[in-house]
Amino acid sequence: MPFVFLSVQIIQLYSNEFYKLSTISLNLPLKNYINWDTLYTKAIEDIRIDLNPEVILQSIGASIELVIKIFIILAGSFYMLRDRYHIRTFLLSLVPVEKKVVSSSFLDISGDMLYGIFLGYLVTSLLVGGIAGIGYYLIGLIFGVPPLMNYPILIGSFTAVAVLLPIIGTWLVYMPMSITLFAFGNITASIVVFIFGFFALTIIPDLLLRPYISGRYGKTHPFIVLLGFISGPIVFGLIGLILGPAFLSLFEAALRTYREKIEKDN
């Protein structure tokens, strides 16, 4: 049902706002100088000329690959969270008896850390998506921007997905809106959208909220989590959203386990 609702929202957004963009009441200085019907028709013609079957197939393949990767990340995270205790028991069953104490300590520490990381992603995504929907609705209501008022759930959902990409994610949502408003002369709304997106949807979630949640529930320092969130996608690509924080957390867990072993031996 959520996917059906969002699909309907996308269709309504296209039909009501994009194609009939000239009807938006924003007091736009450029509106009188642009024939949007002609511009729309020319854009469709250019797309039809430029796109060939090979390009279309490549785009479809890349989109399917992206969807599969996102599905693997979300499904893997869910099942690791749900079955983490069973996974721990299974791994311990493979360890020799003399190594079970150290291995159990390592799995407990790393398990808490990974749980914190996954929880940080989930909670941050839901919170930021909700804040984005409410914030954009209020901005649209105050400054008279119908698309922001009419589709807060759709925009909030896009933001909730985009926030999974550290630092640059939510830029993909609010920067186009800010630039469009600026181009049409609604300077105040453009600045407000940018400030709201930059601080409330980028800086606070990525540098404060997600590291704090992951560090608090994962019992690790927020800076370790932050470093993993930023460096992971750079090194590993999309899957680095999980692997980056996970590798750093496992490394820290190994060090802490080794320290505990030395303290017990002494």
C-alpha positions, 0 to 999 in steps of 0.5 A, a space after each residue: 500500500 505505501 508503494 501504491 500511494 507514493 506512485 499515485 503521488 508521483 503521477 499527480 506531481 507530474 500531471 499537476 505541477 510539472 506539465 502545468 508549471 506555468 500555472 504555479 502562483 509564485 510571482 515568478 519574473 521568468 514565467 512571462 518569458 518562457 513558453 512552458 508548453 514549447 519547452 516541454 515539447 522540445 525536451 521530449 523531442 530531444 530525449 527521443 532523439 538522444 536515447 537509443 535502445 542501447 542507452 535505454 537498456 543500460 539505464 534499465 540495467 543500472 536501475 535494476 542493479 541499484 534496486 538490488 543493492 539497496 534491497 540486499 542492504 535493507 534485507 541483510 540489515 533486517 535479518 542481522 538485527 532479527 537473528 543476531 543472537 542466533 548468529 552469535 550462537 552459531 559462530 560460537 559453536 564453531 570456536 574451540 572450547 579454549 577460545 570460547 571466552 575470548 570469542 564470546 567477548 568479541 561477539 558481544 562487543 561487535 554485536 552491540 556495535 553493529 546493532 547500534 549502526 543499523 539502528 542509527 540508520 533506521 531511526 535517522 531515516 525515519 526521523 529525517 523523513 518525517 521532519 522533511 515532510 513537515 518542514 517542506 509543508 510549512 515552507 510551502 504554506 508560508 511562502 505559497 509554494 503549492 508543490 511543497 504543500 501538496 506532496 509532503 509525504 512524497 518529498 519526505 519519503 524521498 528524503 528518508 531514502 536519500 539520507 541513507 547516503 551520508 553528506 550528499 544524500 539529502 542534497 539530491 532532494 532540496 538543492 533542485 527545489 532551492 535552485 528552481 525557486 531561485 530561478 523563478 524569483 522566489 528568493 526567500 523561499 529558495 534560501 529558506 529551503 536551502 538553510 532548512 535542508 542544509 542544517 536540519 536534513 544534512 548537518 544535524 543527521 549526518 554529524 550529530 544524530 546518526 553518530 549519536 544514536 549508533 554510538 549510544 546503542 553500539 557503545 562506541 565513540 560517535 567519531 568512529 561511527 561518523 568516520 565509517 559512515 563517510 569513508 565507507 561509501 568512498 572506498 566500497 561504493 553503495 555497500 560501503 554504507 554498511 561495510 565502512 562502519 562495520 569494519 571500523 566497529 569490528 576493528 575497535 571490538 577486536 582491540 577492546 577484546 584484546 585489552 580485556 584479555 590482557 587485563 585478565 591475564 595481568 
